[in-house]
Amino acid sequence: MLLIGTTEGIYCAPLDEVDDATCVLDSKRVLRIRKFGGAVFAATQSGLFRSTDGGTTWTNLGAPRDEVYSVLMSPDGERLYAGTHPAHLYVSTDEGNSWRELEGLQDLPSREEWRLPRHRNEAHVRSLGTHPDAPERVIAGIEVGGIHVSDDNGDTWTERREGLHDDVHHVLVPESDEFVASCGGGLYRTRDAGRSWTRLDVAVDHTYFRESFAADGRLYAAAARSSPPSWGGKHGPDAALFESPDGGDTLKSVSYPGQPEEFILAWTASDEAGGDIVAGTRGGHVLRRVDGEWAKSGSVPVGISSLCMA
């Protein structure tokens, strides 16, 4: 089943029947849906929710702040992390029954700089990542505040924001030391755990990236020509989709249904359809990559912000 996180809760449908999707969680905006083990977690502006039946029913885990922007499970399944707005990070070691703030994130030298006027002059922990080859490492992407890394399960932190645009929307972690950061001012990659960064979008004229995805040796990244204040024109975000067979060294623009008005904001991969890549757009459309071509699978009535196969 496909779980579709939207601006008004979560919808659920078979991938081949998206137009018949039903709402299974009524909430404010869903920032992230992620599956860890046998459970699915939804980070929303109404709280952090968990489903253990594939997305049919949901339990609010009572995170310390209502606006949860990111969620992560440690590779060993022992620690559940919740990143919030304002930018705080919490951990639970009892499946969400109790929470402890990881206060080391607040001690970083740049902490007082993390703010954006249109986000109430505050920031949020927009993305959390880890990798099984570095199980004690937690990577936090802050909108707006850069990327920061902990190598002790989140207790202490090091800034890894030098050379990186600080408006971080998503951090993809394909390898233990390799991160791909989708930012409001470019697409960046590190291969030394954030100590240095390479900008990948220098040969394209779209600079506002929201999320990247990797599967079968290929990197996918969608971008708007510029930031949201410019999206009121004839072509909306004037969005584009890029595919890369070499980890981002080259970005090839590819066509997809709805462009340039439809901006792809979410990704997942379909197990039940042989691994097809699935994308969700700002206008509520679900797209699917079949035999190298993008096609529309269906739509939900509100904008899509996250996808997950349950």
C-alpha positions as CSV (number, residue, x, y, z in Angstrom):
1,M,0.0,0.0,0.0
2,L,1.1,3.5,-0.7
3,L,0.9,6.0,2.1
4,I,0.6,9.6,0.9
5,G,1.5,12.4,3.3
6,T,-0.3,15.6,2.4
7,T,-1.0,19.1,3.7
8,E,-4.1,17.7,5.4
9,G,-3.1,14.3,6.7
10,I,-2.3,10.9,5.3
11,Y,-4.1,9.0,2.5
12,C,-3.7,5.3,1.7
13,A,-4.2,3.4,-1.6
14,P,-2.9,0.6,-3.7
15,L,-0.4,2.2,-6.2
16,D,-2.6,1.2,-9.1
17,E,-5.7,2.8,-7.5
18,V,-4.4,6.1,-6.2
19,D,-7.6,8.0,-7.4
20,D,-9.5,5.9,-4.8
21,A,-7.3,6.8,-1.9
22,T,-8.9,7.2,1.5
23,C,-7.8,9.4,4.4
24,V,-6.4,7.4,7.3
25,L,-5.0,10.2,9.4
26,D,-6.6,13.6,9.7
27,S,-3.8,16.0,10.8
28,K,-2.0,19.2,9.9
29,R,0.7,19.0,7.3
30,V,2.7,15.8,7.1
31,L,6.4,16.5,6.8
32,R,7.7,13.0,6.7
33,I,6.5,9.4,6.6
34,R,9.1,6.7,7.2
35,K,9.0,3.0,7.7
36,F,11.4,1.4,10.3
37,G,11.1,-2.3,10.8
38,G,7.4,-3.3,11.2
39,A,6.1,0.2,12.0
40,V,5.5,3.4,10.0
41,F,6.0,6.8,11.6
42,A,4.5,10.1,10.5
43,A,6.1,13.4,11.5
44,T,3.4,16.1,11.3
45,Q,2.6,19.5,12.5
46,S,0.0,17.9,14.8
47,G,2.6,15.5,16.4
48,L,4.5,12.3,15.8
49,F,2.3,9.3,15.0
50,R,3.0,5.5,14.6
51,S,1.1,2.8,12.8
52,T,1.8,-0.9,13.3
53,D,-0.9,-2.1,10.9
54,G,0.4,-0.7,7.6
55,G,-1.1,2.7,8.0
56,T,-4.7,1.8,8.8
57,T,-4.7,3.1,12.4
58,W,-2.4,5.6,14.1
59,T,-1.2,6.4,17.6
60,N,0.0,9.8,18.7
61,L,3.3,9.2,20.5
62,G,3.2,12.4,22.5
63,A,6.4,14.0,21.4
64,P,7.4,17.0,23.5
65,R,6.4,19.5,20.8
66,D,3.4,19.3,18.5
67,E,5.2,20.4,15.3
68,V,7.4,17.4,14.4
69,Y,9.3,17.8,11.1
70,S,11.5,14.7,11.0
71,V,11.7,11.2,12.5
72,L,14.5,8.6,12.6
73,M,15.1,5.2,14.1
74,S,18.6,4.1,15.0
75,P,20.0,1.1,13.0
76,D,19.7,-1.1,16.0
77,G,16.1,-0.1,16.7
78,E,16.9,1.1,20.2
79,R,16.4,4.9,19.7
80,L,13.6,6.8,18.1
81,Y,14.4,10.5,17.3
82,A,12.0,13.4,16.7
83,G,13.1,16.7,15.2
84,T,10.8,19.6,15.8
85,H,9.9,23.2,15.2
86,P,11.4,25.2,16.8
87,A,14.7,23.4,16.2
88,H,15.0,20.8,19.0
89,L,15.8,17.1,18.9
90,Y,14.4,14.5,21.2
91,V,15.1,10.8,21.7
92,S,13.0,7.9,23.1
93,T,14.4,4.6,24.2
94,D,11.0,3.1,25.1
95,E,9.2,3.2,21.8
96,G,7.9,6.7,22.3
97,N,6.5,6.3,25.8
98,S,9.0,8.9,27.2
99,W,11.3,11.5,25.6
100,R,14.6,13.2,26.5
101,E,15.9,16.3,24.8
102,L,19.3,16.0,23.2
103,E,20.5,19.4,24.5
104,G,23.9,19.2,22.8
105,L,22.2,20.4,19.5
106,Q,21.4,23.6,21.3
107,D,25.1,24.1,22.2
108,L,26.4,24.5,18.7
109,P,28.1,27.9,18.0
110,S,25.7,28.8,15.2
111,R,22.5,28.1,17.1
112,E,21.5,31.7,17.5
113,E,21.7,32.1,13.7
114,W,19.1,29.5,13.0
115,R,16.0,31.4,11.9
116,L,13.9,32.5,8.9
117,P,11.4,35.3,9.0
118,R,8.7,33.4,7.2
119,H,9.0,30.5,9.7
120,R,8.2,32.8,12.7
121,N,11.8,33.8,12.8
122,E,12.6,30.3,14.0
123,A,14.1,27.1,12.5
124,H,13.3,23.4,12.5
125,V,15.0,20.1,12.3
126,R,13.8,19.3,8.8
127,S,15.7,16.1,8.1
128,L,17.4,13.3,10.1
129,G,19.6,10.6,8.7
130,T,21.9,7.7,9.6
131,H,23.6,4.7,8.0
132,P,24.1,1.1,9.2
133,D,27.8,1.3,8.6
134,A,28.0,4.2,11.2
135,P,25.2,3.3,13.6
136,E,26.1,5.9,16.2
137,R,26.1,8.7,13.7
138,V,23.1,11.0,13.4
139,I,22.9,13.7,10.7
140,A,20.6,16.6,11.3
141,G,19.6,19.1,8.5
142,I,18.3,22.4,9.8
143,E,16.0,24.8,7.9
144,V,17.5,27.3,8.3
145,G,20.8,26.4,9.9
146,G,22.9,23.9,7.9
147,I,24.0,20.3,8.6
148,H,25.3,19.0,11.9
149,V,26.7,15.6,12.8
150,S,26.8,13.6,16.0
151,D,28.9,10.4,16.4
152,D,27.6,9.5,19.8
153,N,23.8,8.9,19.2
154,G,23.0,12.6,19.4
155,D,24.6,13.6,22.7
156,T,27.3,15.9,21.3
157,W,27.4,17.6,17.9
158,T,29.8,19.1,15.3
159,E,28.9,21.7,12.8
160,R,29.4,20.5,9.2
161,R,27.9,23.6,7.5
162,E,31.0,25.2,6.0
163,G,30.6,25.5,2.2
164,L,26.9,24.5,2.3
165,H,23.8,26.6,1.8
166,D,22.2,26.8,5.2
167,D,18.6,26.4,4.0
168,V,18.6,22.6,4.3
169,H,15.4,20.7,3.3
170,H,16.5,17.1,3.1
171,V,19.7,15.0,3.7
172,L,20.0,11.7,1.8
173,V,22.6,9.3,3.3
174,P,23.6,6.7,0.6
175,E,26.9,5.8,2.4
176,S,28.2,6.3,5.9
177,D,30.4,9.3,4.9
178,E,28.3,10.4,1.8
179,F,25.4,12.8,2.2
180,V,23.4,14.6,-0.5
181,A,21.8,17.8,0.8
182,S,18.8,19.4,-1.0
183,C,18.9,23.1,-0.1
184,G,17.1,26.3,-1.0
185,G,20.2,27.4,-2.7
186,G,21.5,24.3,-4.5
187,L,22.2,20.5,-4.4
188,Y,25.3,19.5,-2.5
189,R,27.3,16.3,-1.8
190,T,29.9,15.4,0.7
191,R,32.0,12.2,0.8
192,D,33.8,13.0,4.0
193,A,30.8,13.2,6.4
194,G,30.3,17.0,5.8
195,R,33.9,18.2,6.3
196,S,33.8,19.5,2.7
197,W,31.0,20.0,0.2
198,T,30.7,19.9,-3.6
199,R,27.9,21.8,-5.3
200,L,26.3,19.5,-7.9
201,D,23.9,21.9,-9.7
202,V,26.3,24.3,-11.2
203,A,25.4,23.3,-14.8
204,V,21.7,23.7,-14.4
205,D,19.5,26.8,-13.9
206,H,17.3,25.5,-11.1
207,T,18.5,26.1,-7.6
208,Y,15.7,25.4,-5.2
209,F,15.9,21.7,-4.2
210,R,13.5,20.0,-1.8
211,E,14.4,16.2,-1.7
212,S,16.6,13.7,-3.5
213,F,16.2,10.0,-3.8
214,A,18.6,7.1,-4.8
215,A,17.7,3.7,-6.2
216,D,19.5,1.2,-8.4
217,G,22.5,3.3,-8.8
218,R,20.6,6.4,-9.9
219,L,20.1,9.7,-8.1
220,Y,16.8,11.6,-8.6
221,A,16.4,15.3,-7.6
222,A,13.7,17.8,-8.4
223,A,14.1,21.6,-8.2
224,A,12.2,24.8,-8.8
225,R,13.9,27.7,-10.6
226,S,13.9,29.7,-7.4
227,S,12.3,30.0,-3.9
228,P,8.5,30.0,-3.2
229,P,8.0,33.8,-3.3
230,S,8.5,33.5,-7.1
231,W,6.0,30.8,-7.7
232,G,3.0,33.0,-8.5
233,G,3.8,33.4,-12.2
234,K,2.5,31.6,-15.2
235,H,4.6,28.5,-14.7
236,G,4.3,28.3,-10.9
237,P,7.6,26.9,-9.5
238,D,8.9,26.4,-13.1
239,A,10.0,23.0,-11.9
240,A,12.4,20.4,-13.4
241,L,13.4,16.8,-12.7
242,F,17.0,15.6,-12.9
243,E,18.4,12.1,-13.0
244,S,22.0,11.2,-12.5
245,P,23.7,7.8,-13.1
246,D,26.9,8.9,-11.3
247,G,25.8,10.1,-7.8
248,G,25.2,13.7,-9.0
249,D,28.3,14.4,-11.0
250,T,26.1,14.9,-14.0
251,L,22.4,16.0,-13.9
252,K,20.2,15.1,-16.8
253,S,16.9,16.9,-17.1
254,V,14.0,14.6,-17.9
255,S,10.4,15.3,-18.7
256,Y,7.4,14.2,-16.5
257,P,3.7,14.8,-16.5
258,G,2.7,18.3,-15.2
259,Q,5.9,20.1,-15.6
260,P,6.8,22.9,-15.1
261,E,3.8,23.7,-12.9
262,E,4.0,20.5,-10.9
263,F,7.0,20.4,-8.4
264,I,8.0,17.0,-7.2
265,L,8.3,17.1,-3.4
266,A,8.3,13.4,-2.3
267,W,9.8,10.0,-3.3
268,T,9.5,6.4,-2.5
269,A,10.1,3.0,-4.3
270,S,7.5,0.4,-4.9
271,D,8.3,-3.2,-3.8
272,E,5.1,-4.6,-5.1
273,A,5.6,-3.1,-8.6
274,G,9.1,-4.4,-9.1
275,G,10.9,-1.5,-7.6
276,D,9.4,1.3,-9.7
277,I,10.2,4.8,-8.5
278,V,7.2,6.8,-7.2
279,A,7.0,10.6,-6.9
280,G,4.5,13.0,-5.4
281,T,3.8,16.5,-6.5
282,R,2.8,19.8,-4.9
283,G,-0.5,19.6,-6.8
284,G,-1.4,16.1,-5.4
285,H,-0.4,13.9,-8.3
286,V,1.4,10.6,-7.9
287,L,3.9,9.8,-10.7
288,R,5.6,6.5,-11.4
289,R,8.7,5.7,-13.4
290,V,8.1,2.6,-15.6
291,D,10.6,1.4,-18.2
292,G,12.5,4.7,-17.9
293,E,9.5,6.9,-18.5
294,W,7.4,8.9,-16.1
295,A,3.6,8.5,-16.1
296,K,0.8,9.7,-13.8
297,S,-0.7,7.0,-11.5
298,G,-3.5,9.1,-10.0
299,S,-4.2,12.0,-7.6
300,V,-5.3,13.0,-4.2
301,P,-7.2,16.2,-3.5
302,V,-4.4,18.1,-1.7
303,G,-0.7,18.6,-2.1
304,I,1.7,15.8,-1.4
305,S,4.6,16.3,1.0
306,S,5.8,12.7,1.7
307,L,5.5,9.2,0.4
308,C,6.1,5.7,1.9
309,M,5.3,2.2,0.9
310,A,3.8,0.4,3.9
